[in-house]
Amino acid sequence: MTALRIAVLGPGGVGGMLGALLARDGHAVTCLARPETAEHVQRHGLTLSSDRFGAFTAPARGTTRLDAPVDVCLVTPKATQLAAALDRLPAEVLGTAVLVPLLNGIDHLELLRARYPEARTVAGAIQVAAHRPAPGTVRHDGSLAAVTLAPGAEQLADALAATGVDVDVRPDERGLLWAKLCLLAPLALLTTSLAAPLGTAREQRAEDLRAVVEEVAAVSRADGADPDPTATLELLHSLPAGMRSSMQRDAEAGRPTELDAIGGAVLRAAGRHGIDVPATRRIVEELRARL
């Protein structure tokens, strides 16, 4: 396989994990990050500790701003950090590269396509439990590591599959984005509302969990997707009881959360399509008042 030049904008849990796996396979990975993280990556590389992929450190370049052409750029910061992070990615340097956002929510594709008109922006989504305990260091819990891409990023799909990540390519980008949100919204909203892991949410808020799954599925169906709420609920019951969402981690640490990108996106789409989502709205409004 031909080695790719890959930039990772925002090497946190998601970007750091994928960057480490790709770098270990011999791809030239450049991490675009704040100065302290960029310096750490430049000196020490990317370190991954994973139940599935093992523990290792892979060499990578760290810099605060893209300064050379790449084949692919992964956009992986939190939604709350996206605007600032994009300043690290000048359009004139990115050029016609493949731009793949692995972001939460459904509203970011238009923004990226407007800002980078020459790039080939390809929708993507990831399901994974990974977080960054320190700069350049990622912890991946459990075995879930699944990336879904729209057509146009086949080289990246092949490279990720070669690392051992589960990869799927599907033609409907709207369905791709909603498939992620159908799982993420109930997981993030319930764990953050309870300030407890998924197992506690399943035990103490089973009806709310089911209701949010069904409501988000109804909204996604109206928006052109083809959800399977039964399969989503089964997956939520199969995940580790100790799993915590990134929104919950951010809330507990006093950091800005992705509530608007996740819960807010569902409510906005529900409003556009005239769909009532009482359980989702109640939890989102409670969290807005609290966070």
FENQUI-V29872 format. One record per backbone hydrogen bond with DSSP energy under -1.0 kcal/mol. NH is the residue of the N-H (numbers start at 1). CO is the residue of the C=O. E is the energy in kcal/mol with one decimal. If there is no record, write none. Layout:
nh->{NH & NH}
co->{CO & CO}
e->{E & E}
This chain:
nh->{6 & 7 & 8 & 9 & 10 & 12 & 16 & 17 & 18 & 19 & 20 & 21 & 22 & 23 & 24 & 25 & 26 & 27 & 28 & 29 & 30 & 31 & 32 & 33 & 38 & 39 & 40 & 41 & 42 & 43 & 44 & 45 & 46 & 47 & 48 & 49 & 50 & 51 & 54 & 56 & 58 & 61 & 63 & 66 & 71 & 72 & 73 & 74 & 75 & 76 & 81 & 85 & 86 & 88 & 89 & 94 & 95 & 97 & 98 & 99 & 100 & 102 & 112 & 113 & 114 & 115 & 116 & 120 & 122 & 125 & 127 & 131 & 137 & 138 & 139 & 140 & 141 & 146 & 147 & 148 & 149 & 150 & 157 & 158 & 159 & 160 & 161 & 162 & 164 & 165 & 166 & 168 & 170 & 176 & 177 & 178 & 179 & 180 & 181 & 182 & 184 & 185 & 187 & 188 & 189 & 190 & 191 & 192 & 193 & 194 & 195 & 196 & 198 & 199 & 201 & 202 & 203 & 204 & 205 & 209 & 210 & 211 & 212 & 213 & 214 & 215 & 216 & 217 & 218 & 219 & 220 & 221 & 222 & 223 & 224 & 225 & 232 & 233 & 234 & 235 & 236 & 237 & 239 & 243 & 249 & 250 & 251 & 252 & 253 & 254 & 255 & 262 & 263 & 264 & 266 & 267 & 268 & 269 & 270 & 271 & 272 & 273 & 275 & 281 & 282 & 283 & 284 & 285 & 286 & 287 & 288 & 289 & 290 & 291}
co->{28 & 72 & 30 & 74 & 32 & 10 & 12 & 13 & 14 & 15 & 16 & 17 & 18 & 19 & 20 & 21 & 23 & 22 & 4 & 27 & 6 & 61 & 8 & 63 & 34 & 35 & 36 & 37 & 38 & 39 & 40 & 41 & 58 & 136 & 56 & 138 & 54 & 140 & 50 & 48 & 46 & 29 & 31 & 88 & 5 & 5 & 98 & 7 & 100 & 9 & 78 & 81 & 82 & 85 & 86 & 90 & 91 & 94 & 71 & 120 & 73 & 75 & 108 & 109 & 110 & 111 & 112 & 97 & 99 & 148 & 146 & 139 & 134 & 47 & 131 & 49 & 129 & 127 & 166 & 125 & 168 & 123 & 153 & 154 & 155 & 156 & 157 & 158 & 161 & 160 & 145 & 147 & 149 & 172 & 173 & 174 & 175 & 176 & 177 & 178 & 180 & 181 & 183 & 184 & 185 & 186 & 187 & 188 & 189 & 190 & 191 & 191 & 243 & 241 & 197 & 198 & 199 & 200 & 201 & 205 & 206 & 207 & 208 & 209 & 210 & 211 & 212 & 213 & 214 & 215 & 216 & 217 & 218 & 219 & 221 & 220 & 228 & 229 & 230 & 231 & 232 & 233 & 235 & 240 & 245 & 246 & 247 & 248 & 249 & 251 & 250 & 258 & 259 & 259 & 262 & 263 & 264 & 265 & 266 & 267 & 268 & 269 & 270 & 277 & 278 & 279 & 280 & 281 & 282 & 283 & 284 & 285 & 286 & 287}
e->{-2.8 & -2.6 & -2.9 & -3.1 & -2.1 & -2.4 & -2.0 & -1.6 & -2.4 & -2.7 & -2.3 & -2.3 & -2.7 & -2.6 & -2.3 & -1.2 & -1.8 & -2.2 & -2.0 & -1.0 & -2.8 & -3.4 & -2.8 & -2.0 & -3.1 & -2.6 & -1.8 & -2.7 & -2.4 & -1.9 & -3.3 & -2.2 & -2.8 & -3.0 & -2.7 & -2.4 & -1.4 & -1.7 & -1.3 & -2.2 & -2.7 & -2.8 & -2.5 & -2.8 & -2.3 & -2.0 & -2.7 & -3.0 & -2.3 & -2.7 & -1.6 & -2.3 & -2.3 & -2.3 & -1.8 & -2.3 & -2.5 & -1.8 & -2.3 & -1.9 & -2.9 & -2.6 & -2.3 & -2.6 & -2.0 & -2.0 & -2.5 & -2.3 & -2.7 & -2.2 & -2.6 & -2.2 & -2.3 & -2.6 & -2.9 & -2.9 & -2.7 & -2.2 & -3.3 & -2.7 & -2.6 & -2.4 & -2.6 & -2.6 & -2.2 & -2.9 & -2.5 & -2.0 & -1.2 & -1.5 & -2.2 & -2.2 & -2.0 & -2.3 & -2.3 & -2.3 & -2.3 & -1.2 & -1.9 & -2.9 & -2.9 & -2.5 & -1.5 & -3.5 & -2.7 & -2.0 & -2.0 & -2.0 & -2.2 & -2.1 & -1.2 & -1.7 & -2.9 & -3.0 & -1.7 & -2.6 & -1.7 & -3.2 & -2.1 & -2.6 & -2.4 & -2.6 & -2.8 & -2.2 & -2.4 & -2.7 & -2.8 & -1.9 & -2.0 & -2.1 & -2.6 & -2.3 & -1.8 & -1.3 & -1.4 & -2.8 & -2.2 & -2.5 & -2.2 & -2.4 & -2.4 & -1.6 & -1.2 & -1.9 & -2.1 & -2.4 & -2.6 & -2.5 & -1.6 & -1.1 & -2.7 & -1.9 & -1.1 & -2.3 & -1.5 & -2.2 & -2.5 & -2.2 & -2.6 & -2.3 & -2.1 & -1.7 & -2.5 & -2.8 & -2.3 & -2.1 & -2.7 & -2.7 & -2.0 & -2.4 & -2.7 & -1.8 & -1.2 & -3.2}
